[in-house]
Amino acid sequence: MTPMSRYPVFYCSTEAVDAGFRPVEAADAYEAEQIVQREHPGAVTASLSERVTNEEEIRRLFMAWLEKV
């Protein structure tokens, strides 16, 4: 079995007017984004390295990413 890691995943859905981020347990960043895309169909997603764990840093990066989406 592949070891799981926790990846912060950002999502933004213009259809549902919804955006946010959450940690996702997955084998890799690609799988983490797929999980979020299933929960938020049509959403644009991005993930951070599993090494990024500081909540303030994640929030700052999310806001910067959201301005570009």
C-alpha positions in Angstrom: 0.0 0.0 0.0 1.3 3.5 -0.9 1.9 5.7 2.2 -0.5 8.6 2.5 0.4 12.2 3.1 -1.6 15.3 3.9 -1.7 17.8 1.0 -3.3 21.2 1.3 -5.6 21.6 -1.8 -7.1 24.9 -3.0 -10.4 24.9 -5.0 -12.4 27.6 -6.7 -15.7 27.0 -8.4 -17.3 29.9 -10.3 -20.5 27.8 -11.0 -21.1 27.3 -7.3 -19.5 30.6 -6.2 -17.4 28.6 -3.8 -13.7 28.6 -2.9 -11.6 27.3 -0.1 -8.8 25.0 0.9 -8.5 21.9 3.0 -6.0 19.2 3.8 -6.5 15.9 1.9 -5.0 12.5 2.8 -3.7 11.0 -0.5 -0.8 9.1 -2.0 0.3 12.2 -4.0 -0.8 15.7 -4.9 -2.5 14.6 -8.1 -4.7 12.2 -6.2 -5.5 14.9 -3.6 -6.7 17.2 -6.3 -8.8 14.5 -7.9 -10.6 13.9 -4.6 -11.4 17.6 -4.3 -12.5 17.8 -7.9 -15.0 15.0 -7.3 -16.4 16.9 -4.3 -16.5 20.2 -6.3 -17.2 19.3 -10.0 -15.8 21.9 -12.4 -13.7 23.6 -9.8 -10.2 24.8 -10.5 -7.8 23.2 -8.1 -4.2 23.5 -6.9 -2.2 21.7 -4.3 0.8 22.5 -2.1 3.6 20.2 -1.1 2.8 18.0 1.9 5.7 19.8 3.6 3.7 23.0 3.8 1.9 22.7 7.1 1.8 26.3 8.6 -1.8 27.4 8.5 -0.9 31.1 8.1 1.4 30.3 5.2 -1.3 28.1 3.5 -3.9 30.9 4.0 -1.5 33.5 2.5 -0.7 31.3 -0.5 -4.4 30.6 -1.0 -5.3 34.3 -1.1 -2.5 34.9 -3.6 -3.7 32.0 -5.7 -7.3 33.1 -5.6 -6.4 36.5 -7.0 -5.0 34.8 -10.1 -7.8 32.4 -10.7 
